């Protein structure tokens, strides 16, 4: 018993020491506008390099969708000095790994490698910026690759719910458009369309480059200057946020998915930017409702009532507007309307009463633990630095976000639930098997 108590105390001390440590970083801009963030940690011979462009699906014309995701493929494959498909082979042979991703708000290329391969990472991402190959042959190859990726995604059960949610919650904002794009738009696009899109968004002033890990700051600055200073600069395109009228009455919609046999009910809300304090509080509410078997909705609907085989609450953060969704799959012959009623009951409880102190402390612990875990690796720190700079406009949130979590009160949780999770502000989406209705 004494040994267990001792180990528990060690865990608490270790956890608290992690919370108290700040992530030191240095940031500056090159003359061409490229923002640089450096974080030195020489505890292991590993380095992470990441290039994030502040461009995503939201930056596309609604009649020309899919370009941001297409450029993830196009820029990530071939440059004037590297043939298509060679990068990941070279990276693997040097003991590294990496990937790329596109969201509605950004595009990110990243790699982790031994620190003695730092120059390889710098060269690779300077190549993406300086020497991309954008020609008809490459576009034709990637067009088919993107269309195949879309087919694969669409064939996964429940994979379309995110796009269904967006298309029904947004009328004017380009968040309504599909992330991966409409295949016809890519088929109809000309070479000049792709060249124009790159000219509009892929300039150094619309990007951040992060190097984190086993580096020497002074030497890394010198290398970055050598690899990136020749990239020509251009002014960042100004962008106005498209406003949405508030949802003032319940929206009802039905979407069909040919890859499912069990329907789902989705209650959706349009919520504020993920940069807002309210968005963070909504994350608290979703965790309170459905994070794990001990959460309120799971215990009620899956364990006790046995009305659902699955229930989730999720806050889906975006830069301009976010979404909040509550999703449930019925068990047996349970009506979708019954699931809506049971979810409503738990939401009403949050709107009416303060959550218990015990539940509040549990939430605080979960968020602190998540925060520490997200920054427990060099890759995680690099990702956070890029995200906080690009999407939040404050790199130091990597050190202060935990204070925001700690400052959220039970009263704020109740107030935010009353502000956003009301019946007249919601979407009721029946997500159904193809050609079947309940």
Helices and strands as residue ranges (DSSP letters): H 2-20, E 26-29, E 35-40, E 46-53, G 57-59, H 67-77, H 87-93, E 97-102, E 107-114, G 115-117, H 118-130, H 136-154, H 161-169, G 174-176, H 183-188, H 191-201, G 204-206, E 207-213, H 217-228, E 251-257, E 264-272, H 277-290, H 296-297, I 298-304, E 308-316, E 321-330, H 336-352, H 357-374, H 378-387, I 388-392, H 397-407, H 410-420, G 423-425, E 426-433
